[in-house]
Amino acid sequence: MSTNETTNQSSVYGKTMRAFDQFHAGQTVYLEEKECSIIAEYERSIAIEFVDFPFPEETERFPHARTVVKKEKVQIIEH
């Protein structure tokens, strides 16, 4: 892994990722069109909590109110 100190980016397996400043606790993101709130940020993943949990028709797909997902799986919608 290489790090560029001036841009605060790191390169892992040829992918450039921002290091720990892309997300913040309480930020709203979307996973599969479901609104979520960030709980914590890790190197390559984030812990999220679904805002409108539970989803009665999708209990098998979304069995828990909180989960950890890779950062690239969520969408950030800026207003």
Contact map, one row per residue, 1 for C-alpha under 8 A:
1110000001111000000000000000000000000000000000000000000000000000000000000000000
1111000001110000000000000000000000000000000000000000000000000000000000000000000
1111100111100000000000000000000000000000000000000000000000000000000000000000000
0111111111000000000000000000000000000000000000000000000000000000000000000000000
0011111110000000000000000000000000000000000000000000000000000000000000000000000
0001111100000000000000000000000000000000000000000000000000000000000000000000000
0001111110000000000000000000000000000000000000000000000000000000000000000000000
0011111111000000011000000000000000000000000000000000000000000000000000000000000
0011101111100001111000000000000000000000000000000000000000000000000000000000000
1111000111110001111000000000000000000000000000000000000000000000000000000000000
1110000011111111100000000000000000000000000000000000000000000000000000000000000
1100000001111111100000000000000000000000000000000000000000000000000000000000000
1000000000111110000000000000000000000000000000000000000000000000000000000000000
0000000000111111000000000000000000000000000000000000000000000000000000000000000
0000000000111111100000000000000000000000000000000000000000000000000000000000000
0000000011110111110000000000000000000000000000000000000000000000000000000000000
0000000011110011111000000000000000000000000000000000000000000000000000000000000
0000000111000001111111000000000000000000000000000000000000000000000000000000000
0000000111000000111111000000000000000000001000000000000000000000000000000000000
0000000000000000011111100000000000000000111000000000000000000000000000000000000
0000000000000000011111110000000000000000000000000000000000000000000000000000000
0000000000000000011111110000000000000000000000000000000000000000000000000000000
0000000000000000000111111010000000000100100000000000000000000000000000000000000
0000000000000000000011111110000000000111100000000000000000000000000000000000000
0000000000000000000000111110000000001111100000000000000000000000000000000000000
0000000000000000000000011111000000001110000000000000000000000000000000000000000
0000000000000000000000111111100000001100000000000000000000000000000000000000000
0000000000000000000000000111110000111100000000000000000000000000000000000001000
0000000000000000000000000011111000111100000000000000000000000000000000000111100
0000000000000000000000000001111111110000000000000000000000000000000000000111100
0000000000000000000000000000111111110000000000000000000000000000000000001110000
0000000000000000000000000000011111000000000000000000000000000000000000000100000
0000000000000000000000000000011111100000000000000000000000000000000000000000000
0000000000000000000000000000011111110000000000000111000000000000000000000000000
0000000000000000000000000001111011111000000000000111000000000000000000000000000
0000000000000000000000000001111001111100000000011110000000000000000000000000000
0000000000000000000000001111100000111110000000011110000000000000000000000000000
0000000000000000000000111111100000011111100001111000000000000000000000000000000
0000000000000000000000011100000000001111100001111000000000000000000000000000000
0000000000000000000000011000000000000111110001110000000000000000000000000000000
0000000000000000000100111000000000000111111011100000000000000000000000000000000
0000000000000000000100000000000000000001111111000000000000000000000000000000000
0000000000000000001100000000000000000000111110000000000000000000000000000000000
0000000000000000000000000000000000000000011111000000000000000000000001100000000
0000000000000000000000000000000000000000111111100000000000000000000111100000000
0000000000000000000000000000000000000111110111110000000000000000000111100000000
0000000000000000000000000000000000000111100011111000000000000000011110000000000
0000000000000000000000000000000000011111000001111100000000000000011110000000000
0000000000000000000000000000000000011110000000111110000000000000111000000000000
0000000000000000000000000000000001111000000000011111100000000000110000000000000
0000000000000000000000000000000001111000000000001111100000000000000000000000000
0000000000000000000000000000000001100000000000000111111000000000000000000000000
0000000000000000000000000000000000000000000000000111111000000000100000000000000
0000000000000000000000000000000000000000000000000001111100100111100000000000000
0000000000000000000000000000000000000000000000000001111111100100000000000000000
0000000000000000000000000000000000000000000000000000011111100000000000000000000
0000000000000000000000000000000000000000000000000000001111100000000000000000000
0000000000000000000000000000000000000000000000000000001111111110000000000000000
0000000000000000000000000000000000000000000000000000011111111110000000000000000
0000000000000000000000000000000000000000000000000000000001111110000000000000000
0000000000000000000000000000000000000000000000000000000001111110000000000000000
0000000000000000000000000000000000000000000000000000011001111111100000000000000
0000000000000000000000000000000000000000000000000000010001111111100000000000000
0000000000000000000000000000000000000000000000000000010000000111111000000000000
0000000000000000000000000000000000000000000000001100110000000111111000000000000
0000000000000000000000000000000000000000000000111100000000000001111100000000000
0000000000000000000000000000000000000000000000111000000000000001111110000000000
0000000000000000000000000000000000000000000011110000000000000000011111000000000
0000000000000000000000000000000000000000000011110000000000000000001111101100000
0000000000000000000000000000000000000000000111000000000000000000000111111100000
0000000000000000000000000000000000000000000111000000000000000000000011111100000
0000000000000000000000000000000000000000000000000000000000000000000001111110000
0000000000000000000000000000001000000000000000000000000000000000000011111110000
0000000000000000000000000000111100000000000000000000000000000000000011111111000
0000000000000000000000000000111000000000000000000000000000000000000000011111100
0000000000000000000000000001110000000000000000000000000000000000000000000111110
0000000000000000000000000000110000000000000000000000000000000000000000000011111
0000000000000000000000000000000000000000000000000000000000000000000000000001111
0000000000000000000000000000000000000000000000000000000000000000000000000000111
